[in-house]
Amino acid sequence: MDRTHRTDRTDGTDGTEHGDRVYSGMPAPLLGSEGWHKPWSGGNGGSCVEALKLQDGRVALRQSQDPEGPALIYPHDEIENFIRGAKAGEADFLLA
């Protein structure tokens, strides 16, 4: 099975290297290198956010310029609320 998407199994391991638990701030390489996407890339010189949907529905985000750095882990509902809010203009203040 692809280790990239396995998280928090009942046997105390999650399929990542060293049996580490999936948590926000963990080193992104522990989630594997396959399955990361750049949904928000553009003409910014390659600096963008990469996203990985985990098997349990959570979403991992990492900075593409630092793929060895930390991955932030968000529950599905928080990502859904963020995307809906951004589409509705609720994050426009970040562009001002």
C-alpha positions in Angstrom: 0.0 0.0 0.0 1.2 3.5 -0.8 2.5 5.0 2.5 1.6 8.5 1.3 -2.0 8.4 2.3 -2.1 6.1 5.4 -2.9 7.7 8.7 -3.7 6.8 12.3 -4.4 3.0 12.1 -5.6 1.2 15.1 -2.3 -0.7 15.5 -0.6 2.5 16.6 1.2 3.1 13.3 0.2 5.2 10.5 2.2 3.9 7.6 4.7 6.7 7.5 8.4 6.2 8.1 9.3 5.2 11.7 5.6 4.7 12.6 5.3 8.4 13.4 1.8 9.8 14.0 0.4 12.2 11.4 0.3 15.7 13.1 0.5 19.3 12.0 4.0 20.5 11.7 5.5 17.1 11.0 8.3 16.9 8.4 6.5 16.7 5.0 8.9 13.9 3.7 7.4 11.6 6.3 4.1 11.7 4.3 5.9 10.5 1.2 6.7 12.2 -2.1 3.7 10.9 -4.2 0.3 12.6 -4.5 1.3 16.2 -3.8 -0.5 18.8 -6.0 0.0 22.5 -6.7 -3.6 23.7 -7.0 -2.7 27.3 -6.4 0.5 27.7 -8.5 0.7 30.6 -10.9 3.1 33.1 -12.3 4.9 33.5 -9.0 8.2 32.0 -9.9 7.4 28.5 -8.6 6.6 29.6 -5.0 3.3 28.0 -4.1 1.5 25.8 -1.8 1.3 22.0 -2.4 -1.6 19.9 -1.1 -2.0 16.2 -0.3 -5.3 14.6 0.6 -4.7 12.0 3.2 -6.6 8.7 3.4 -8.7 9.8 6.4 -9.9 12.9 4.5 -7.5 15.4 6.2 -5.4 17.7 3.9 -1.7 18.3 4.3 -0.2 21.6 3.0 3.5 22.3 2.4 5.5 25.2 0.9 6.8 24.1 -2.6 10.1 25.9 -2.0 10.7 23.9 1.1 9.4 20.3 0.4 11.6 19.0 3.3 10.0 21.4 5.7 6.8 21.1 7.8 3.4 20.0 6.6 0.4 21.6 8.2 -2.5 19.1 8.6 -6.1 20.3 8.4 -9.4 18.5 8.8 -11.5 18.3 5.7 -14.2 20.6 7.0 -11.7 23.4 7.7 -10.3 23.2 4.2 -13.8 23.1 2.8 -14.8 26.2 4.8 -11.6 28.0 3.7 -12.1 27.3 0.0 -15.8 28.3 0.2 -14.9 31.5 2.1 -12.1 32.4 -0.4 -14.5 31.9 -3.3 -17.0 34.2 -1.5 -14.4 36.9 -1.2 -13.9 36.5 2.6 -10.1 36.3 2.1 -9.8 39.3 -0.2 -8.3 41.4 2.6 -5.1 39.3 2.2 -4.6 40.7 -1.2 -5.0 44.4 -0.2 
